[in-house]
């Protein structure tokens, strides 16, 4: 590592921020959705979010959920198509983690559907 590079461990705790407390720099609500961010708590940091009706919020969340699920399926495909897969046991762990994340997205979809349908 060169002296100009910083790792997450070398950043002082006071400069680490939670996504729930600060507005992301140079990103809009639409871009966050297009990148697969579906957590309503995170999306609420964007000023536009509070002006949207619950129906529109749900449509944005649903779109982000679809994108996130597609991203995970693509990651799974890329990992499983790596040459000499059977010789690299760490790839099985990566696939398992991707599957866990996909199941979390599916569970979140159900919870959010219940929350936004009422």
KELUM-379332 format. One record per residue (C-alpha): residue number from 1; residue in one letter; x, y, z. Coordinates in steps of 0.2 Angstrom, whole numbers, plus 5000, padded with zeros to 4 digits. Each point is the difference from the previous one (the first is absolute). Example, Ala and Ser with C-alpha at 12.3 -4.5 7.8 and 13.67 -1.06 7.14 Angstrom:
<rs>
[1,"a",[5062,4978,5039]]
[2,"s",[5006,5017,4997]]
</rs>
This chain:
<rs>
[1,"x",[5000,5000,5000]]
[2,"x",[5007,5017,4996]]
[3,"x",[4999,5014,5012]]
[4,"x",[4986,5009,4991]]
[5,"x",[4988,4985,5001]]
[6,"x",[4988,4999,5014]]
[7,"x",[4992,4985,5007]]
[8,"x",[4983,5000,5009]]
[9,"x",[5010,4996,5016]]
[10,"x",[5011,5015,4998]]
[11,"x",[4985,5013,4999]]
[12,"x",[4996,5007,5017]]
[13,"x",[4983,4994,5007]]
[14,"x",[4994,5018,5001]]
[15,"x",[5002,5002,4981]]
[16,"x",[4990,4984,4996]]
[17,"x",[4982,5004,4997]]
[18,"x",[4984,4989,5001]]
[19,"x",[4990,5000,4984]]
[20,"x",[4985,5005,5010]]
[21,"x",[5007,5017,5006]]
[22,"x",[5008,5008,4985]]
[23,"x",[4995,5004,4982]]
[24,"x",[5011,4991,4988]]
[25,"x",[5011,5011,4989]]
[26,"x",[4997,5001,4982]]
[27,"x",[4986,4987,4999]]
[28,"x",[4981,5003,4998]]
[29,"x",[4985,4990,5005]]
[30,"x",[4998,4993,4983]]
[31,"x",[5018,4995,4999]]
[32,"x",[4999,4991,5017]]
[33,"x",[4985,4991,4994]]
[34,"x",[5008,4995,4983]]
[35,"x",[5015,4993,5010]]
[36,"x",[4988,4989,5010]]
[37,"x",[4998,5009,5016]]
[38,"x",[4983,4995,5007]]
[39,"x",[5001,5004,5019]]
[40,"x",[4987,5013,5004]]
[41,"x",[5010,5006,5015]]
[42,"x",[5015,5004,4988]]
[43,"x",[4989,5007,4986]]
[44,"x",[4992,5012,5013]]
[45,"x",[5016,5010,5001]]
[46,"x",[4996,5007,4983]]
[47,"x",[4989,5015,5001]]
[48,"x",[4989,4994,4985]]
[49,"x",[4995,4984,5009]]
[50,"x",[4989,5009,5013]]
[51,"x",[4990,5009,4986]]
[52,"x",[4995,4984,4991]]
[53,"x",[4984,4991,5004]]
[54,"x",[5001,4982,5008]]
[55,"x",[4995,4993,4983]]
[56,"x",[5014,5008,4991]]
[57,"x",[5012,4995,5014]]
[58,"x",[4995,4982,4998]]
[59,"x",[5003,5001,4981]]
[60,"x",[5017,5006,5003]]
[61,"x",[5004,4987,5013]]
[62,"x",[4993,4987,4989]]
[63,"x",[5011,5005,4986]]
[64,"x",[5016,5001,5011]]
[65,"x",[4995,4982,5007]]
[66,"x",[5000,4994,4982]]
[67,"x",[5016,5008,4996]]
[68,"x",[5009,4993,5015]]
[69,"x",[4993,4983,4997]]
[70,"x",[5007,5001,4982]]
[71,"x",[5017,5006,5006]]
[72,"x",[5001,4985,5012]]
[73,"x",[4995,4988,4987]]
[74,"x",[5013,5007,4988]]
[75,"x",[5013,4999,5014]]
[76,"x",[4996,4982,5003]]
[77,"x",[5001,4996,4981]]
[78,"x",[5017,5008,4999]]
[79,"x",[5007,4991,5016]]
[80,"x",[4993,4983,4994]]
[81,"x",[5008,5002,4983]]
[82,"x",[5018,5004,5006]]
[83,"x",[5012,4987,4992]]
[84,"x",[5006,4986,5012]]
[85,"x",[4985,5003,5012]]
[86,"x",[5003,4983,5008]]
[87,"x",[5018,5005,5004]]
[88,"x",[4995,5016,5009]]
[89,"x",[4990,4996,5016]]
[90,"x",[4999,5018,5005]]
[91,"x",[4988,5002,4985]]
[92,"x",[4987,4989,5008]]
[93,"x",[5000,5012,5015]]
[94,"x",[4997,5014,4988]]
[95,"x",[4986,4991,4992]]
[96,"x",[4992,4996,5017]]
[97,"x",[5002,5019,5005]]
[98,"x",[4991,5005,4984]]
[99,"x",[4986,4988,5003]]
[100,"x",[4998,5006,5018]]
[101,"x",[4999,5018,4994]]
[102,"x",[4987,4995,4987]]
[103,"x",[4989,4991,5013]]
[104,"x",[5001,5016,5010]]
[105,"x",[4994,5011,4985]]
[106,"x",[4986,4988,4998]]
[107,"x",[4995,5001,5018]]
[108,"x",[5002,5019,5000]]
[109,"x",[4988,5000,4985]]
[110,"x",[4987,4991,5010]]
[111,"x",[5002,5011,5015]]
[112,"x",[5000,5016,4990]]
[113,"x",[4984,4994,4990]]
[114,"x",[4991,4998,5016]]
[115,"x",[5006,5017,5006]]
[116,"x",[4995,5010,4984]]
[117,"x",[4984,4990,4997]]
[118,"x",[4992,5006,5015]]
</rs>
